[in-house]
Amino acid sequence: MIENRKEEHVRIAENENVTTDHNFWDDIHVIHQAIPEIDFDHIDTEVNILGNRLNFPLIISSMTGGTPLAKRINENLSDAAEKFGIGMGVGSMRAAVEKRELADTYSMLSSKKIPMKMANIGAPQLIPQSKRAFSDGDIEYLFNLIGANFLIIHFNFLQEMVQPEGDRNARGILKRIEEIAGSYPVIAKETGNGFSREAALALRDHGVKAIDVGGVGGTSFAAIEYYRAMKTDDREKMNSGKTFWNWGIPSPASIKYCNVGLPVFGSGGLRNGLDLAKVIMMGGELGGFARSLLKNADQSPHELENQINFIIRDFKVAMFLTGSKNVQELRKARYFVTEPLKSWIMAYEW
Ligand SMILES: Cc1cc2nc3c(=O)[nH]c(=O)nc-3n(C[C@H](O)[C@H](O)[C@H](O)COP(=O)(O)O)c2cc1C
């Protein structure tokens, strides 16, 4: 059952070790500017992305929906997104198509003033040969359900390979994305394995408006599915989960690979405001946080607000200590990169 799976994902992400072995944001070292020549209280963090004004270059990455637990989490996340003036994506909305009575686990976003609201569907459900492929009507329903201004199409093929009930087909996706991108502003998003340059070029050439890299360094879906496979003693899937635990492209390297003329969002492994500042320095427009907000969102609105305040404060501290009075200036902050990220970034320059 899809609802059980969604609930299990949240509980496993909260309670088990589901992160990759290395966080590549730590390989970026920012040069401190002892003489900032700006005032902390006059730092301007506002950004404008594809016509949307956000108070901070920050989005809450897609996580959940479809269960009572998800409803509570989405309530808290959407309240915070409205309060802070940041973007938010809901989790995969397949559940709302399969069972219309689950619509209210997502729909609270529609009444809130969130500057960037992102609906979410999975690429595997766009394959024409899939039995459960979304129709144009389904997509319209989901987009309107939350009053979205973007449609995220997430790519999660490693997860499909490790999860017991995973989809095995991927042929024909780009053609379908091009059709959908003719009617909706589409953001292509990975879920923890990153996009290569080849993938980014293909997405651009099929009409996608922005790319959210969702790279390696934080939550590993191979890990999450490993724990689910363990419960049913599915040894084949457990084995694949272990083998591919760290598979994919580091988030900061993927930002560089995806520099193909579209806005790029940096996500995967962001823990704090310094990581967010590094997203901007690497060329990303926005940073997305998923698991680092999940526990707080589950605990209480107050805990979540605190956590976002910490992220924002440290982001501004990083701006201050690099002498950046706005986000544009932060792009020019100096840094250097060490291994293993350095070799990943150079992979396309050989
Ligand atoms: C419990 C959980 C559920 C998720 N569900 C979705 C989803 O439905 N759709 C999606 O695009 N990404 C989903 N993600 C992936 C995140 O949006 C993000 O890309 C990934 O977790 C890496 O970011 P992180 O390291 O900050 O957690 C989920 C993540 C978590 C932790």
The ligand as an ORCA input file, in Angstrom:
! r2SCAN-3c Opt
* xyz 0 1
  C      10.996     11.005      4.017
  C      11.353     11.554      2.680
  C      10.431     11.476      1.640
  C      10.725     12.011      0.381
  N       9.777     11.962     -0.605
  C      10.017     12.611     -1.779
  C       8.999     12.726     -2.767
  O       7.885     12.227     -2.589
  N       9.283     13.393     -3.922
  C      10.522     13.959     -4.142
  O      10.727     14.597     -5.179
  N      11.501     13.829     -3.237
  C      11.278     13.185     -2.060
  N      12.285     13.110     -1.116
  C      13.647     13.536     -1.485
  C      14.004     14.918     -0.992
  O      13.200     15.915     -1.582
  C      15.488     15.238     -1.273
  O      15.720     15.310     -2.653
  C      16.437     14.210     -0.674
  O      15.964     13.788      0.591
  C      17.838     14.786     -0.487
  O      17.805     15.912      0.358
  P      18.273     15.878      1.895
  O      19.651     15.315      1.909
  O      18.176     17.319      2.334
  O      17.312     15.011      2.651
  C      11.994     12.597      0.154
  C      12.913     12.678      1.195
  C      12.620     12.164      2.444
  C      13.637     12.261      3.545
*
